[in-house]
Amino acid sequence: MNVTILGYGTVFGKLNMWLISNGFSPENTIWIVPLLGSIIVFIVMALLSKLLNWALTSTFKRFSKKTVTHFDDRLVDNRVPRYVARVIPLILAYKLIALIFSDFPEFIPFVKRIIAFSFIVLFVRIIRAVLHAGRDTLSDSPSYRDKPLDSYVQVAMLVLYFVAGILIFSLLTGRSVLTFLTAMGAASAVLLLIFRDTILGFVASIQISTNDMLRVGDWITMPKFGADGDVIEINLTTVKVANWDMTITTIPTYALISDSFQNWRGMQESGGRRIKRSILIKINSIRYLDEAEIKELERIQLLKPYIEKMREELRVYNAANNVDNSVMVNGRNLTNVGLFRKYVDLYLEHHDQIHRNMTRMVRQQPPNELGLPIELYCFTKTTKWEAYEIIMADIFDHLLASTKYFHVVVFEKPAADDMRNMGKP
């Protein structure tokens, strides 16, 4: 830049002459002029930066009111105009260095390096702010709200920091970029060790996103890490899970690929939540039912049509096979546990909170030391936890209370008072 055209040479020359005329020696003014010049340039840079920041921010805000997209709003929120406004003051300072330090040419390369360093840092901040603005804009979209956008931004930032680091190294050391890359090649093993989690996390993030394995908001269970709750953040190296006990679990991203985890998204999207619980029946309470007991059970409205149908079916079968009905083990007869199992199935079938389009069954599990398990397998119409627990509790309250009508006994381990009363008449 031509100094005489801008008139700066005249200004600093007059300042130098004025200081000498006021008693300052030439040896002192040679230091005072660059110092005052630096202060003046710094003040001008600050004022110009403020002015440009105000102008750019106002322009962005006016422009954002006329657009449908929120990207321009996010640019303002992430202070992009503020960073851009600092570019011109830095250019101005870079151009004035030769003038301010004309008497100290040995300082000029050093100061120019500092300003160039500031340029690199500033451009990194601008690009980072733009990336964050893009992330925030996409996060507002339903299509991208559950995507690991933070991971993508972090990958881009790693590349950006890497490039900036190379440029800064070359700038401060005066060596070429190729020299730095050669040194990095020699230290690649150490770098791989340092950035192991980052590299693994990057690969895992791509796999998770491509296969749609995990989204923000998914309920996951991962016992190895004590995670049981909603995913609140997916980063390049970690996944944060807000557990139901209000604690936060942090899981390495690559662990979601190398280990197994349970994602409950399918349940939430299906509209039904599974009930899979057993009632344990004491085996010594299982028996055939006599005619009087069957008639008593016919009073249960849900069971009456089934009992009438089964009685006719058993009568025809036993008659066709000349069964001796005096011994109930002969032929086919109704049992208390069989009717109880059918009642449970009919009760679930008529329950207004049980999903009719999903699997529903009541089955016997293999007998064990705790008795005969009668397992309920069905799905509620809601996936909400609290409502699900209430529905399941109401169902089992009713079924446990109804066991006495079928003369079956629910197994439970002896309590202290049972042990004390043992042997008493």
N, C-alpha and C positions, 0 to 999 in steps of 0.2 A: 504494500500500500504506500502511495506517495504521501509522505508526511507534510510536505509544503502545501499540497492541495487542500488537505484538511485544516491546515493552519495550526496544527499542534506544536510545530517547531517554534513558531512565534510566541505562542502562549508560554511554553516552558522557558524560552529564551528570556522573555520579559520577566517571568517569575525569578529566574536566576539573577538577572540584573537588579531587580528590586531588592532581593535579599542582600546582595553585595553592597548596594547603596545604603542599606540600613545597618551596616556594621558587621555583616556575616562575612567570614573569610571565604575565599573560593574553595579552600579545602573542605569546609563544612557544607557549603551549598551543593557540592557535588553529591553529598549523601541526602541532604534535605529535599532536593528536587525530586529524585526518584521516590522517596518516601511519601511526600505530599501527592505526587502523581498517582502512586498506588492507592492512596486513600481516596482520592477523587474518583478514580476509575471504579473502585469498589462501591462507593456511594452511588455512582451513576448506574452500575450494574444492578444494584439492589432496587433502585427506583424504577429502572427500565423493566426489571423482572416483575415487580409489583404491577406496573402498568399493563404489561403484556398479559400477565395472569388474569387481571380483571377483564381485559378486552376479550381474550380467548374464552374465558368462562362465560361471560355474558353472551358471546356469539353462540357457544354450544347450547346454552340454556334456551335461547330464542329459537335456535334451529330444532331442538328436541321437541318443542311444543308443536311443531309443524309436521313431525314424523310419527309414524305408528310404532316403529321399533324403539326399544328401550336401551339400545346399545349406546347411543349418545349420552343418555342419562348416566349409564354405568361408567362411561369415560370420565365424566365430571366427578362422580362419586369416588373413583380411584385416582383422582388428581392428575389426570393426563395433561390438561391445559397448564397446570402449575409447572410440571416438568418441562413441557415444550417451551414455555415462556422463558426458561433459563438458557435455551440454546443460543439465542441472539446475543445476550450479554456475554456469554463465554466467547463467542466469535469476536465480539468487540474487544474483549480483554486480550485475546490472542493477537489481534492486529496491532494493539497499542504497546505490546511488550517491547518491541524494538525501539520505540520512541522513548518510553519511560526509562529504560535501562541502556540508553545510548552510550552513556559514559562507563557502563559496566557490561561490556559485550560477553564476558565470561558467564554472567548470570542468565543470559537470555535462553540458552538451550535448557537449563534446569527449570526455569519458570515455564517455558513452553511444554516441557514434559508434564509438569504438574497440571497445567490446563488441559493437555491431551488426556491425562489420566481422568480428570474431571469429566471430560467429554464421554469417555467410555462408560464411566459409572452412570452418568446421566442417561445415556442411551439405553443402558441395561434397565434402569428404573422406568423409562418410558415404555419399553417393550413389555416389561413385567406388568405394568399398570394396564396396558392394552390387553394382555392375556387374561388378567384378572377380570377386566371388564367383559371380555368375551365369555369367560366362565360364568360370571354372574348373570349375564343375559341368557345363556343357554340353560342355566339352572331354573330360570323362571318358566321355561317351556316344558309342558308335560312330557314331551318326547325325550327330553334329556335330563329331566329332574333326578331320575334314579341311576344315571350313568356316573362312572368314576371320573368326573371331569377334573377333580383335583390331581389325579394321577397323571393325566395328560399334560396339565399345566406344569406340574413338577418335572416331567420329562423335558418339556420345552425349556424350562428354566435351567435345568442341568446342562443342556446343550449350550444355552446362552451364557451361563457362568463359565463353562469350559472355554468357549471362544473368547470371552472377555478376559479370562485369566491368561490365555496365550498372548493376547494383544498387550496386556499390562506387563507381562514378563518381558516381552520383546521391547516394549517402550522403556521400561526402567533399567534394563540391563544393556540395551543397545545391541542385543543379539537378534538374529533372524528367527522367525517362527519355526523354520525347519530345524534349527538347533534344539529348540524346546521340544518339538515332536520326537526328535531322535532320543533325547534324554528320557522322554516318557516311555518310548519303546523299550529302553533298557530297564525301566522300573515298572514294566507292565504287571509283573507278578505281584508286586507290592500294591499297585493300584487296584488290581482285581480283588485283593484281600480287603483293602479299605472300603471299596465300593461294592462288596459282595451283596449286602442286603439290598442296595439300590438296584443292582443289575437283576437279582432274583425277583425283586418287587416289580420291576418294569416288565419282565417276561410274564409274571403272574397277572399283572393288571391287564395285559393284552389278552391273555387266555380267559380271564374272568369276564371281560367286556365282550369278547368275540362269542363266547359260549353262553352269555347271559346267565352266569352262575350266581351272581350276587348283585344286588342293587341297594342303594341307600333306602332305608325304610323296611328292608326285609327282616323278618324274625328268624334268627339262626340259633342253633344250639351246637356248641363245641366243648364237650366236657373236658378235653385235654387242657384247655386254657380257661376253664371255668366261665365260659361265655354262654349266656342264655338271655337273649333280649334283642332289641332292634338295632340294626346297623345305622349309625349316625354319620359316619364319615369313612370314605375309602380314599386312602392316600397311596403314594408310590410305594412306601415301605410298611405302612401299618393300616389296619382296619379297626375302627373304634366301635365298640358295641355297648349300648346302654342297657345294662341288665335290669331285670324286674325288681331287684332289691336296691335300685337307684345307684349302683356302683358302675364304674366304667372299666371295661376290659379291652386291652389293646392286643391285637393279634398281628403277627407278621403277615404281610400280604401273601408271601410265597407259601406260608403254612396252609392256606386255603386250597392250594394246588397239591401240595405234598401229603397233606392229611385229609381225612374226611370230616365233613360237617353236615349238619341237618338244616335245610332251609325250609321254613314253613310257608313260603309264599304260595305253593301249590294249594295248600289247605285254605289259605285266605282267599285266593282267587276262585276256588271251587264253590264257596258259599256254604260249606259244611265242615263241622269239626267232629272228629271221631270220639266215640265213647267205647272203650274196651276195658271192661271191668267184670269181675266174677263175683258170684255169691257162692260161698262154700257150704255145701249141705253135708251134714253128718250122715255117713253111709248107713249106720244102724237105724236111722229114722226112715229109710226108704222101704216101702212095702206096697202090697197090692191094696186096692180099695174095695170095700164091700158095697153092696147095693145101697145101703142107707147113706154111706158117705158120698157115693156118686150122686145120689139125689140131692144131697145137701149142696154139693158143688154146682149142680145145675142151676141153682139160684143166682150164681154169678152170671150176669148178663153176657159178658164177653165170651164165656166158656160154653154156655148152653147149646148153641148150634153145633159146636165142635163135639161136645159130649154125645149129643143125640146121633150125630153122624157116626162117631166111633163105636157107640153101643151097637148100632145096627150092623156095622161092618164086622165087629167082633162076634156078634151073634151068628151071622151067616158063616163066618170062617169056622167057628167052633162046631157049628152044626154039621158043616160039610166034612169035618174031620173027626166026627164022633168023639169030641173031647169030653172027658169026665169033669164036669164043673164042680164036683164036690171038693176037688183039690185045685186050688187056684193056680198052682204052678203049671198045670196042664193047659195047653192052648195059649190063647192070647187074652190078657186082661189089662185093665187100666191101672197104672201106678200113680202114687201121689206125686212123685218127682216128675213123671211124664206130663201130667196135667199142669203142674206148676210151670214147667218149661214152656208148654204151649200158651199158658196164660201170660207169661212174660212176653212172648212173641206177639200175641194179640194186643197186649197193652201198648207195646211200642208201635205197632201198626196203626193204632188209633190215636196215638199221642200227637197233638197238633204242632209240637216243636221238633219232631223227628223228621228228617229229610226222607221223603218217599222215593226220590230218584237216585238214592245212593244205597249201597249195600246195607242190608239189615238182616241179622240172624241172631238166634239164641242157640248156643251149642254146648254140648258136654265136652269138657276137657278130660284127659286121663285122670282117674282117681289117684290121690296121693295121700301123704300122711295127714293132711289137713282136711280131707274129705273129698267130695265130688264137686268140682268147680262147674257152675252153670254160668257161662260167659255171655255177656251182652256185647254185641258188636253192631254199632249203628252210628249215624251221624246226625248231629243237631243242625237246625236250619241257620244258626248263627255261628260266627267265628269269634265273636267277642268273648274274651276270657271270663269276665264276671258273669255274663248271661249264661255262658256254657256251664260254668260250675253250678249255678242255681238250678238249671234244667236237670243236670245229672244228679244233683242232690235230691231234688223232688222225686225223680224216678226211683231212686234206690230207697228213699224214705217209704214210698208206697209199697214197693216190692218186699222189703224186709218186714214191713208190718203185715203183709198179706200171707206170709209163710205159714202162720198158725192155722189158716183155713185149709191148708193142704196137708197138715200134720207132718210137715218136714221141719227139721231142726237145723238152724244155722250154726256152723261150727265157730267156736271162739276158744281161745286158750284159757285155761282156768285162771281166775283172779285170786287174790289173797283170801277173800271171804269164801270162795268156792273150796279152797283148800282147808279152811277152818271148819266148814260144814261137812266135809267129807266123812262118811261113816256115821253121821247123826241120823236118827230115824226121821 
